[in-house]
Amino acid sequence: MTKHYQYFSHKECEFFPCHQGADPDNFNCLFCYCPLYLLKDCGGAPTLTVSGVKDCSHCLFPHRRENYGKVIARLCAESAKKK
């Protein structure tokens, strides 16, 4: 079985790549809006703004091709906690 569903790169997007310093040849746009954003301990590298808002502009965790499984596993674990 192929795993093409795990990676999508939208190089035509006017914001691509949306994170400075990202490797455009290995940038996964599948999680354009990070599904882990609302988690306090999301597994990425966010910072807080002066006003206390989570800033993920320097985090590449959900955009690395190899982290698809980690993002999905974390979503499943969080979902299981709510059952």
N, C-alpha and C positions, 0 to 999 in steps of 0.2 A: 504494500500500500504506500502511495506517495504521501508526503507531508506538505504539499504545496499550500494547504490551508493555514499553515503556521507562520507564513511570511508573506507580506505584501509591501511593496515599495512604490509609493506614488510620486515618482520623480517629476511629474507634470504639475504637482501642487505648487502654488505660488509661495508657500512657506517652507518647502523642502530644501534641506533638512531643517527642521524647526529648532534644533538644539545646536548651538555653536560647538564646533570641535567634533561633531559626529562624523563618522565614516559614511559618506553617501552611498557607498557600494554595499554596505552591510547595515542599513537603517530600516528597521521594521516599522511600518506605519499602521500595522494592524491595530495596535493599541494607541491610536492617535490621542485619545483621551484616556489616561491611565485608569483602569478599573480598580486599582488599589489606592487611588488618591485619598479616599475617605478613611483609610486605615491609618492609625497613629504610627504603627510600626509596619510600614509597607514593604520593606525589604530594599528599597531604593536609597537614594542619597539626597533627600530633600533638605532644604534649609527653611528657616522662618524669616519672614520680612520683619521689619521694625514693628509693624502693627500686629504681628503674630500670625500672619497668613502663611500657609504652607506654599513654598516656592520650589517647583520641580524643574525649573528651566535648565538646570545643569545635570539633571538625572537622566541617564540613558538606559536604566534597567529594563523598562518594558520595550525599548526599541532595539535591543540586541536580539538577533535571530535566535541565539542559544537559550534565551530566557523565556520563550513561549511556555514551555512545560512548567517552569517555576511559577509564572503568573497564574496559569490555569490551576495548578495544584493549590496555590494559596487561596484562590477564589473558592475552590471546592472545600477546603478546610474551613474557611469562614462561613460558608453556607451550612456545613455540617454542624457548626457551633450553634446555629440558630434553630436547629430542629429539635 
